[in-house]
Amino acid sequence: MGILALGINHKTAPVAVREKVSFDPATMQDVLQQVLQTLSLVTEVSILSTCNRTEVYCSHSDDCEEAGKVAGSAILSWLSQHHGIDEQVLIDSSYTHHDNDAVQHMMRVASGLDSLVLGEPQILGQFKSAFAVSQQAGTTGSNLGRLFRQTFSVAKDVRTNTAIGQNPVSVAFAAVSMAKHIFSDFSKSTALLIGAGETIDLVAKHLKDAGIQQIIVANRTLARAQKLAEQFHAEAVLLEDIAQELPRADIVISSTASPLPILGKGTVERALKKRRHSPIFMVDIAVPRDIEEEVGELNDVFLYTVDDLKDIIEENVKSRQDAAKQAEQLIVSGVERFMRELRSLDVVSTVTSLRGHVESLRDECLTKARKQLANGDDPAKVLQQFAHTYTNKILHTPTKQMRQAGAEGQLEVMDWVQELFQLSSSEETNTNETEKKEKNKAT
């Protein structure tokens, strides 16, 4: 069995290419079954498709390097036809890993070491979902199943035994971290979030995790604000309601795509008067800015921009990079464990085949011996003939192969036979026994 991981990600292809090779989750089971039906060399398959990567993991019937290349080429051709994209574009944008390298790549991806944001935890959940879908589709069996489970185990080990995920490096987290320095007890604070995109979604999650109870989401469209607010038991308002809601806000975090500022100095001044000059912490994540620069001149406002968050982010990135080095060692160990297990399974298969072959020869000789006994032949002669015939049948092919190996100079074959059957130790034992007998005779 060979293992292959083929993919396109944020490092190798722009979003214009990545979006063309992504898969609709609703059709994924049909897609997986189509791969097995179309590509005869592929025996098991699973596909991971996210905004940053599309990767195909498969096992193929032959573990030689050439077979892996053929399988990889076949998958690229299939992807090209399925998505209607020039195959050369895929070749230029893709990467392929085989066997040990494929196992290591999967473990790195699942552990967040290959992500756009180093150590991000979402990828492991996406990995597990991809495996679950392929199980439901019936396109993964014992080989990929064993690999995925080992991958999950290693990723969990990385999360548990390194600091890879303990210091988030997103702008959203950095903003919430700074707010903690101003407000010691988030449970008594109210946050006003301006915008309803991915960044504000992440900000809301971090605020909730930090213990904040009251969140107000302001957006240009109320429906979008309500959708986000529902997730966090928050309030939803329109952008034009910000002036009315601002006096309630201890924390303001803004991230919109507005070309002009949304929050001006005059609006904030009026809010501060209503708050009796209780301080407001503000973070403007947007580029261009959502909050007028002059707002920072007000005495009771702590205003920060994206640039102000850089120090926190850089410090956490360094921490994650140090943790990533530890994670790489855990992954190397995980790859070694999996490949040892895989090799041991190959041994079991070989031993089973050998035992079956020997037992088949035995049954053949027994059938002949029983017929001879039924015909009244001398039992002693039948037994002797059985032993002779059985021995010859067992040794015929190995003897023939050893002679051929010797003629071709493959002397290592002889060493393996000596070791397998412990012939050297047997000869030494016989020699020792002979020496003992000679010594006894002499005395």
One Martini backbone bead per residue (centre of mass of N, CA, C, O) as a GRO file, in nm:
protein
  443
    1MET     BB    1   0.096   0.036   0.021
    2GLY     BB    2   0.014   0.371  -0.061
    3ILE     BB    3   0.074   0.724   0.011
    4LEU     BB    4  -0.124   1.030  -0.057
    5ALA     BB    5  -0.065   1.395  -0.088
    6LEU     BB    6  -0.277   1.638  -0.247
    7GLY     BB    7  -0.237   2.004  -0.313
    8ILE     BB    8  -0.383   2.332  -0.230
    9ASN     BB    9  -0.270   2.654  -0.108
   10HIS     BB   10  -0.186   2.967   0.025
   11LYS     BB   11   0.121   2.921  -0.079
   12THR     BB   12   0.055   2.817  -0.401
   13ALA     BB   13  -0.229   2.988  -0.420
   14PRO     BB   14  -0.460   3.181  -0.512
   15VAL     BB   15  -0.790   3.241  -0.464
   16ALA     BB   16  -0.869   3.203  -0.767
   17VAL     BB   17  -0.784   2.897  -0.752
   18ARG     BB   18  -0.901   2.782  -0.487
   19GLU     BB   19  -1.207   2.829  -0.558
   20LYS     BB   20  -1.206   2.622  -0.807
   21VAL     BB   21  -1.118   2.356  -0.603
   22SER     BB   22  -1.356   2.353  -0.445
   23PHE     BB   23  -1.604   2.198  -0.224
   24ASP     BB   24  -1.918   2.089  -0.178
   25PRO     BB   25  -2.044   1.943   0.099
   26ALA     BB   26  -2.312   1.824  -0.035
   27THR     BB   27  -2.117   1.653  -0.265
   28MET     BB   28  -1.878   1.484  -0.141
   29GLN     BB   29  -1.966   1.187  -0.152
   30ASP     BB   30  -1.988   1.171  -0.461
   31VAL     BB   31  -1.696   1.253  -0.520
   32LEU     BB   32  -1.552   1.019  -0.377
   33GLN     BB   33  -1.685   0.790  -0.544
   34GLN     BB   34  -1.579   0.891  -0.816
   35VAL     BB   35  -1.281   0.844  -0.769
   36LEU     BB   36  -1.296   0.531  -0.738
   37GLN     BB   37  -1.437   0.483  -1.019
   38THR     BB   38  -1.209   0.634  -1.198
   39LEU     BB   39  -0.958   0.540  -1.004
   40SER     BB   40  -0.810   0.234  -0.983
   41LEU     BB   41  -0.552   0.290  -0.799
   42VAL     BB   42  -0.754   0.387  -0.596
   43THR     BB   43  -0.872   0.268  -0.266
   44GLU     BB   44  -0.860   0.544  -0.097
   45VAL     BB   45  -1.056   0.846   0.014
   46SER     BB   46  -0.994   1.199   0.102
   47ILE     BB   47  -1.133   1.540   0.156
   48LEU     BB   48  -0.997   1.868   0.201
   49SER     BB   49  -1.210   2.172   0.230
   50THR     BB   50  -1.108   2.508   0.233
   51CYS     BB   51  -1.021   2.838   0.207
   52ASN     BB   52  -0.691   2.745   0.208
   53ARG     BB   53  -0.768   2.436   0.113
   54THR     BB   54  -0.699   2.146  -0.107
   55GLU     BB   55  -0.709   1.792  -0.018
   56VAL     BB   56  -0.578   1.470  -0.116
   57TYR     BB   57  -0.635   1.150   0.031
   58CYS     BB   58  -0.452   0.839  -0.035
   59SER     BB   59  -0.465   0.507  -0.137
   60HIS     BB   60  -0.260   0.264  -0.305
   61SER     BB   61  -0.185  -0.051  -0.447
   62ASP     BB   62   0.114   0.067  -0.478
   63ASP     BB   63   0.439   0.128  -0.308
   64CYS     BB   64   0.571   0.254  -0.537
   65GLU     BB   65   0.689   0.543  -0.669
   66GLU     BB   66   0.557   0.531  -0.951
   67ALA     BB   67   0.265   0.488  -0.856
   68GLY     BB   68   0.242   0.760  -0.710
   69LYS     BB   69   0.277   0.936  -0.964
   70VAL     BB   70   0.036   0.826  -1.117
   71ALA     BB   71  -0.178   0.901  -0.905
   72GLY     BB   72  -0.122   1.206  -0.903
   73SER     BB   73  -0.181   1.255  -1.204
   74ALA     BB   74  -0.474   1.148  -1.198
   75ILE     BB   75  -0.585   1.356  -0.993
   76LEU     BB   76  -0.523   1.612  -1.156
   77SER     BB   77  -0.699   1.536  -1.399
   78TRP     BB   78  -0.962   1.512  -1.242
   79LEU     BB   79  -0.970   1.801  -1.129
   80SER     BB   80  -0.973   1.941  -1.402
   81GLN     BB   81  -1.241   1.816  -1.503
   82HIS     BB   82  -1.431   1.874  -1.261
   83HIS     BB   83  -1.358   2.208  -1.261
   84GLY     BB   84  -1.256   2.333  -1.530
   85ILE     BB   85  -0.927   2.332  -1.523
   86ASP     BB   86  -0.621   2.384  -1.595
   87GLU     BB   87  -0.374   2.156  -1.547
   88GLN     BB   88  -0.124   2.345  -1.536
   89VAL     BB   89  -0.224   2.514  -1.299
   90LEU     BB   90  -0.218   2.278  -1.098
   91ILE     BB   91   0.077   2.200  -1.125
   92ASP     BB   92   0.186   2.489  -1.037
   93SER     BB   93   0.000   2.480  -0.745
   94SER     BB   94   0.105   2.207  -0.646
   95TYR     BB   95   0.138   1.921  -0.416
   96THR     BB   96   0.338   1.619  -0.334
   97HIS     BB   97   0.302   1.334  -0.112
   98HIS     BB   98   0.486   1.045   0.010
   99ASP     BB   99   0.420   0.858   0.258
  100ASN     BB  100   0.597   0.982   0.497
  101ASP     BB  101   0.538   1.272   0.392
  102ALA     BB  102   0.230   1.245   0.402
  103VAL     BB  103   0.202   1.193   0.703
  104GLN     BB  104   0.345   1.451   0.798
  105HIS     BB  105   0.160   1.652   0.660
  106MET     BB  106  -0.106   1.576   0.800
  107MET     BB  107  -0.002   1.637   1.091
  108ARG     BB  108   0.064   1.937   1.040
  109VAL     BB  109  -0.214   2.030   0.959
  110ALA     BB  110  -0.377   1.928   1.214
  111SER     BB  111  -0.172   2.112   1.410
  112GLY     BB  112  -0.124   2.406   1.255
  113LEU     BB  113   0.168   2.427   1.087
  114ASP     BB  114   0.018   2.505   0.784
  115SER     BB  115  -0.107   2.765   0.854
  116LEU     BB  116  -0.168   3.092   0.830
  117VAL     BB  117  -0.217   3.049   1.139
  118LEU     BB  118  -0.028   2.951   1.372
  119GLY     BB  119  -0.209   2.703   1.549
  120GLU     BB  120  -0.482   2.676   1.451
  121PRO     BB  121  -0.776   2.488   1.557
  122GLN     BB  122  -0.990   2.444   1.320
  123ILE     BB  123  -0.851   2.223   1.138
  124LEU     BB  124  -0.916   1.970   1.307
  125GLY     BB  125  -1.222   1.976   1.266
  126GLN     BB  126  -1.203   1.960   0.953
  127PHE     BB  127  -1.059   1.689   0.949
  128LYS     BB  128  -1.279   1.523   1.092
  129SER     BB  129  -1.502   1.583   0.884
  130ALA     BB  130  -1.364   1.456   0.638
  131PHE     BB  131  -1.356   1.169   0.755
  132ALA     BB  132  -1.660   1.132   0.810
  133VAL     BB  133  -1.751   1.159   0.515
  134SER     BB  134  -1.580   0.919   0.403
  135GLN     BB  135  -1.720   0.709   0.576
  136GLN     BB  136  -2.009   0.755   0.468
  137ALA     BB  137  -1.908   0.694   0.164
  138GLY     BB  138  -1.698   0.445   0.171
  139THR     BB  139  -1.367   0.556   0.111
  140THR     BB  140  -1.270   0.435   0.387
  141GLY     BB  141  -1.047   0.230   0.559
  142SER     BB  142  -0.794   0.091   0.732
  143ASN     BB  143  -0.568   0.277   0.632
  144LEU     BB  144  -0.684   0.570   0.662
  145GLY     BB  145  -0.807   0.525   0.938
  146ARG     BB  146  -0.540   0.486   1.086
  147LEU     BB  147  -0.414   0.760   1.000
  148PHE     BB  148  -0.623   0.954   1.117
  149ARG     BB  149  -0.606   0.861   1.413
  150GLN     BB  150  -0.305   0.928   1.444
  151THR     BB  151  -0.335   1.227   1.373
  152PHE     BB  152  -0.521   1.306   1.607
  153SER     BB  153  -0.327   1.219   1.832
  154VAL     BB  154  -0.097   1.415   1.762
  155ALA     BB  155  -0.258   1.681   1.773
  156LYS     BB  156  -0.331   1.648   2.071
  157ASP     BB  157  -0.043   1.639   2.175
  158VAL     BB  158   0.033   1.922   2.080
  159ARG     BB  159  -0.186   2.076   2.244
  160THR     BB  160  -0.101   1.958   2.530
  161ASN     BB  161   0.248   1.981   2.507
  162THR     BB  162   0.205   2.272   2.392
  163ALA     BB  163   0.188   2.640   2.307
  164ILE     BB  164   0.042   2.674   2.022
  165GLY     BB  165  -0.267   2.775   2.153
  166GLN     BB  166  -0.218   2.997   2.398
  167ASN     BB  167  -0.136   3.241   2.172
  168PRO     BB  168  -0.306   3.427   2.006
  169VAL     BB  169  -0.260   3.605   1.665
  170SER     BB  170  -0.492   3.787   1.645
  171VAL     BB  171  -0.639   4.089   1.635
  172ALA     BB  172  -0.880   4.020   1.812
  173PHE     BB  173  -0.721   3.921   2.060
  174ALA     BB  174  -0.548   4.170   2.106
  175ALA     BB  175  -0.783   4.358   2.171
  176VAL     BB  176  -0.885   4.201   2.421
  177SER     BB  177  -0.621   4.207   2.581
  178MET     BB  178  -0.617   4.517   2.618
  179ALA     BB  179  -0.888   4.541   2.768
  180LYS     BB  180  -0.795   4.388   3.029
  181HIS     BB  181  -0.610   4.627   3.131
  182ILE     BB  182  -0.864   4.816   3.194
  183PHE     BB  183  -1.063   4.564   3.266
  184SER     BB  184  -1.090   4.342   3.528
  185ASP     BB  185  -1.424   4.320   3.491
  186PHE     BB  186  -1.619   4.198   3.236
  187SER     BB  187  -1.906   4.142   3.367
  188LYS     BB  188  -1.951   4.480   3.387
  189SER     BB  189  -1.932   4.505   3.079
  190THR     BB  190  -1.970   4.685   2.763
  191ALA     BB  191  -1.997   4.600   2.412
  192LEU     BB  192  -1.915   4.759   2.100
  193LEU     BB  193  -1.978   4.633   1.775
  194ILE     BB  194  -1.841   4.722   1.455
  195GLY     BB  195  -1.981   4.504   1.268
  196ALA     BB  196  -2.010   4.148   1.085
  197GLY     BB  197  -1.758   3.999   1.048
  198GLU     BB  198  -1.505   3.786   1.114
  199THR     BB  199  -1.358   3.965   1.321
  200ILE     BB  200  -1.604   4.026   1.504
  201ASP     BB  201  -1.669   3.735   1.561
  202LEU     BB  202  -1.398   3.681   1.710
  203VAL     BB  203  -1.428   3.900   1.922
  204ALA     BB  204  -1.684   3.786   2.055
  205LYS     BB  205  -1.559   3.520   2.146
  206HIS     BB  206  -1.337   3.641   2.328
  207LEU     BB  207  -1.525   3.799   2.515
  208LYS     BB  208  -1.686   3.559   2.619
  209ASP     BB  209  -1.438   3.403   2.730
  210ALA     BB  210  -1.374   3.658   2.930
  211GLY     BB  211  -1.691   3.735   3.052
  212ILE     BB  212  -1.880   3.889   2.889
  213GLN     BB  213  -2.229   3.998   2.876
  214GLN     BB  214  -2.242   4.270   2.703
  215ILE     BB  215  -2.359   4.295   2.357
  216ILE     BB  216  -2.318   4.513   2.070
  217VAL     BB  217  -2.440   4.511   1.728
  218ALA     BB  218  -2.322   4.705   1.452
  219ASN     BB  219  -2.488   4.761   1.130
  220ARG     BB  220  -2.595   4.833   0.819
  221THR     BB  221  -2.737   4.553   0.851
  222LEU     BB  222  -2.958   4.401   1.058
  223ALA     BB  223  -2.950   4.100   0.978
  224ARG     BB  224  -2.644   4.063   1.024
  225ALA     BB  225  -2.644   4.146   1.320
  226GLN     BB  226  -2.848   3.930   1.419
  227LYS     BB  227  -2.688   3.678   1.341
  228LEU     BB  228  -2.451   3.737   1.534
  229ALA     BB  229  -2.609   3.792   1.802
  230GLU     BB  230  -2.733   3.507   1.844
  231GLN     BB  231  -2.462   3.359   1.927
  232PHE     BB  232  -2.426   3.586   2.195
  233HIS     BB  233  -2.668   3.725   2.321
  234ALA     BB  234  -2.721   3.990   2.159
  235GLU     BB  235  -2.741   4.304   2.025
  236ALA     BB  236  -2.913   4.476   1.751
  237VAL     BB  237  -2.793   4.739   1.530
  238LEU     BB  238  -2.757   5.026   1.370
  239LEU     BB  239  -2.535   5.263   1.280
  240GLU     BB  240  -2.736   5.507   1.347
  241ASP     BB  241  -2.741   5.401   1.670
  242ILE     BB  242  -2.464   5.461   1.807
  243ALA     BB  243  -2.509   5.729   1.964
  244GLN     BB  244  -2.719   5.594   2.157
  245GLU     BB  245  -2.523   5.343   2.259
  246LEU     BB  246  -2.240   5.458   2.355
  247PRO     BB  247  -2.288   5.523   2.667
  248ARG     BB  248  -2.285   5.200   2.737
  249ALA     BB  249  -1.986   5.181   2.644
  250ASP     BB  250  -1.664   5.049   2.734
  251ILE     BB  251  -1.637   4.895   2.457
  252VAL     BB  252  -1.475   4.952   2.130
  253ILE     BB  253  -1.506   4.761   1.822
  254SER     BB  254  -1.379   4.811   1.485
  255SER     BB  255  -1.488   4.644   1.154
  256THR     BB  256  -1.494   4.783   0.844
  257ALA     BB  257  -1.551   4.896   0.486
  258SER     BB  258  -1.542   5.189   0.526
  259PRO     BB  259  -1.427   5.489   0.371
  260LEU     BB  260  -1.547   5.623   0.630
  261PRO     BB  261  -1.602   5.746   0.916
  262ILE     BB  262  -1.827   5.657   1.190
  263LEU     BB  263  -1.660   5.791   1.433
  264GLY     BB  264  -1.672   6.089   1.605
  265LYS     BB  265  -1.580   6.328   1.829
  266GLY     BB  266  -1.862   6.442   1.904
  267THR     BB  267  -2.004   6.175   1.976
  268VAL     BB  268  -1.807   6.099   2.206
  269GLU     BB  269  -1.841   6.347   2.384
  270ARG     BB  270  -2.144   6.302   2.445
  271ALA     BB  271  -2.107   6.023   2.574
  272LEU     BB  272  -1.919   6.110   2.810
  273LYS     BB  273  -2.121   6.292   2.954
  274LYS     BB  274  -2.328   6.061   3.012
  275ARG     BB  275  -2.084   5.896   3.169
  276ARG     BB  276  -1.914   6.089   3.344
  277HIS     BB  277  -1.624   6.014   3.227
  278SER     BB  278  -1.617   5.730   3.166
  279PRO     BB  279  -1.421   5.519   3.027
  280ILE     BB  280  -1.307   5.438   2.687
  281PHE     BB  281  -1.242   5.154   2.491
  282MET     BB  282  -1.059   5.161   2.173
  283VAL     BB  283  -1.071   4.969   1.856
  284ASP     BB  284  -0.921   5.012   1.529
  285ILE     BB  285  -0.912   4.771   1.267
  286ALA     BB  286  -0.954   4.945   1.034
  287VAL     BB  287  -0.895   4.973   0.663
  288PRO     BB  288  -0.991   5.228   0.694
  289ARG     BB  289  -1.092   5.421   0.935
  290ASP     BB  290  -1.367   5.441   1.176
  291ILE     BB  291  -1.202   5.634   1.370
  292GLU     BB  292  -1.124   5.926   1.454
  293GLU     BB  293  -0.822   6.048   1.549
  294GLU     BB  294  -0.933   6.276   1.754
  295VAL     BB  295  -1.047   6.084   1.974
  296GLY     BB  296  -0.760   6.041   2.117
  297GLU     BB  297  -0.767   6.336   2.264
  298LEU     BB  298  -0.943   6.234   2.472
  299ASN     BB  299  -0.921   6.177   2.809
  300ASP     BB  300  -1.148   5.916   2.825
  301VAL     BB  301  -0.973   5.780   2.583
  302PHE     BB  302  -0.872   5.455   2.449
  303LEU     BB  303  -0.690   5.456   2.146
  304TYR     BB  304  -0.658   5.197   1.897
  305THR     BB  305  -0.472   5.038   1.648
  306VAL     BB  306  -0.327   4.809   1.457
  307ASP     BB  307  -0.034   4.905   1.520
  308ASP     BB  308  -0.068   4.868   1.839
  309LEU     BB  309  -0.089   4.537   1.810
  310LYS     BB  310   0.190   4.424   1.717
  311ASP     BB  311   0.339   4.345   1.978
  312ILE     BB  312   0.149   4.121   2.068
  313ILE     BB  313   0.162   3.950   1.812
  314GLU     BB  314   0.471   3.907   1.797
  315GLU     BB  315   0.500   3.766   2.070
  316ASN     BB  316   0.305   3.526   2.002
  317VAL     BB  317   0.451   3.424   1.754
  318LYS     BB  318   0.712   3.346   1.898
  319SER     BB  319   0.580   3.143   2.088
  320ARG     BB  320   0.476   2.958   1.857
  321GLN     BB  321   0.748   2.893   1.727
  322ASP     BB  322   0.862   2.744   1.969
  323ALA     BB  323   0.631   2.532   1.979
  324ALA     BB  324   0.672   2.419   1.688
  325LYS     BB  325   0.936   2.270   1.746
  326GLN     BB  326   0.808   2.065   1.937
  327ALA     BB  327   0.591   1.962   1.741
  328GLU     BB  328   0.780   1.838   1.529
  329GLN     BB  329   0.882   1.610   1.714
  330LEU     BB  330   0.606   1.475   1.759
  331ILE     BB  331   0.560   1.414   1.458
  332VAL     BB  332   0.801   1.235   1.404
  333SER     BB  333   0.711   1.020   1.608
  334GLY     BB  334   0.436   0.964   1.474
  335VAL     BB  335   0.545   0.861   1.205
  336GLU     BB  336   0.711   0.626   1.316
  337ARG     BB  337   0.475   0.475   1.446
  338PHE     BB  338   0.306   0.434   1.191
  339MET     BB  339   0.521   0.287   1.014
  340ARG     BB  340   0.559   0.051   1.205
  341GLU     BB  341   0.266  -0.045   1.196
  342LEU     BB  342   0.261  -0.091   0.892
  343ARG     BB  343   0.489  -0.300   0.881
  344SER     BB  344   0.356  -0.504   1.076
  345LEU     BB  345   0.116  -0.561   0.887
  346ASP     BB  346   0.284  -0.682   0.660
  347VAL     BB  347   0.386  -0.917   0.830
  348VAL     BB  348   0.115  -1.044   0.896
  349SER     BB  349   0.041  -1.101   0.602
  350THR     BB  350   0.282  -1.286   0.543
  351VAL     BB  351   0.238  -1.493   0.767
  352THR     BB  352  -0.043  -1.579   0.673
  353SER     BB  353   0.046  -1.680   0.395
  354LEU     BB  354   0.253  -1.885   0.490
  355ARG     BB  355   0.065  -2.058   0.661
  356GLY     BB  356  -0.136  -2.125   0.436
  357HIS     BB  357   0.067  -2.268   0.251
  358VAL     BB  358   0.163  -2.491   0.449
  359GLU     BB  359  -0.123  -2.605   0.510
  360SER     BB  360  -0.184  -2.690   0.220
  361LEU     BB  361   0.043  -2.896   0.195
  362ARG     BB  362  -0.042  -3.070   0.432
  363ASP     BB  363  -0.326  -3.149   0.328
  364GLU     BB  364  -0.227  -3.286   0.075
  365CYS     BB  365  -0.059  -3.506   0.223
  366LEU     BB  366  -0.287  -3.618   0.406
  367THR     BB  367  -0.476  -3.717   0.187
  368LYS     BB  368  -0.278  -3.929   0.076
  369ALA     BB  369  -0.230  -4.085   0.344
  370ARG     BB  370  -0.525  -4.174   0.392
  371LYS     BB  371  -0.551  -4.343   0.138
  372GLN     BB  372  -0.326  -4.545   0.210
  373LEU     BB  373  -0.455  -4.643   0.473
  374ALA     BB  374  -0.725  -4.739   0.339
  375ASN     BB  375  -0.550  -4.955   0.158
  376GLY     BB  376  -0.337  -5.089   0.382
  377ASP     BB  377  -0.091  -4.956   0.440
  378ASP     BB  378   0.190  -4.903   0.599
  379PRO     BB  379   0.208  -4.676   0.848
  380ALA     BB  380   0.515  -4.625   0.861
  381LYS     BB  381   0.550  -4.565   0.557
  382VAL     BB  382   0.343  -4.338   0.539
  383LEU     BB  383   0.477  -4.150   0.744
  384GLN     BB  384   0.749  -4.127   0.601
  385GLN     BB  385   0.637  -4.018   0.332
  386PHE     BB  386   0.500  -3.768   0.445
  387ALA     BB  387   0.754  -3.631   0.557
  388HIS     BB  388   0.911  -3.622   0.291
  389THR     BB  389   0.706  -3.474   0.112
  390TYR     BB  390   0.657  -3.224   0.290
  391THR     BB  391   0.948  -3.124   0.299
  392ASN     BB  392   0.985  -3.089  -0.009
  393LYS     BB  393   0.753  -2.886  -0.054
  394ILE     BB  394   0.854  -2.664   0.138
  395LEU     BB  395   1.166  -2.646   0.009
  396HIS     BB  396   1.161  -2.608  -0.295
  397THR     BB  397   1.130  -2.301  -0.348
  398PRO     BB  398   1.347  -2.186  -0.154
  399THR     BB  399   1.585  -2.342  -0.280
  400LYS     BB  400   1.561  -2.225  -0.561
  401GLN     BB  401   1.597  -1.924  -0.472
  402MET     BB  402   1.877  -1.958  -0.337
  403ARG     BB  403   2.032  -2.051  -0.587
  404GLN     BB  404   1.973  -1.799  -0.753
  405ALA     BB  405   2.095  -1.594  -0.554
  406GLY     BB  406   2.380  -1.715  -0.554
  407ALA     BB  407   2.429  -1.682  -0.864
  408GLU     BB  408   2.373  -1.351  -0.827
  409GLY     BB  409   2.511  -1.260  -0.540
  410GLN     BB  410   2.279  -1.281  -0.303
  411LEU     BB  411   2.400  -1.324   0.011
  412GLU     BB  412   2.181  -1.193   0.200
  413VAL     BB  413   1.980  -1.427   0.180
  414MET     BB  414   2.141  -1.625   0.353
  415ASP     BB  415   2.137  -1.456   0.609
  416TRP     BB  416   1.829  -1.462   0.644
  417VAL     BB  417   1.798  -1.766   0.667
  418GLN     BB  418   1.979  -1.803   0.912
  419GLU     BB  419   1.803  -1.615   1.093
  420LEU     BB  420   1.516  -1.732   1.062
  421PHE     BB  421   1.630  -2.047   1.142
  422GLN     BB  422   1.883  -2.054   1.322
  423LEU     BB  423   2.137  -2.213   1.194
  424SER     BB  424   2.388  -2.127   1.346
  425SER     BB  425   2.292  -2.213   1.632
  426SER     BB  426   2.245  -2.509   1.554
  427GLU     BB  427   2.536  -2.576   1.475
  428GLU     BB  428   2.661  -2.500   1.746
  429THR     BB  429   2.501  -2.702   1.912
  430ASN     BB  430   2.598  -2.957   1.762
  431THR     BB  431   2.897  -2.913   1.819
  432ASN     BB  432   2.878  -2.915   2.128
  433GLU     BB  433   2.756  -3.199   2.148
  434THR     BB  434   2.993  -3.346   2.009
  435GLU     BB  435   3.213  -3.257   2.208
  436LYS     BB  436   3.086  -3.391   2.456
  437LYS     BB  437   3.093  -3.683   2.350
  438GLU     BB  438   3.399  -3.697   2.304
  439LYS     BB  439   3.473  -3.640   2.599
  440ASN     BB  440   3.326  -3.882   2.724
  441LYS     BB  441   3.487  -4.101   2.572
  442ALA     BB  442   3.766  -4.018   2.682
  443THR     BB  443   3.667  -4.074   2.991
   0.00000   0.00000   0.00000
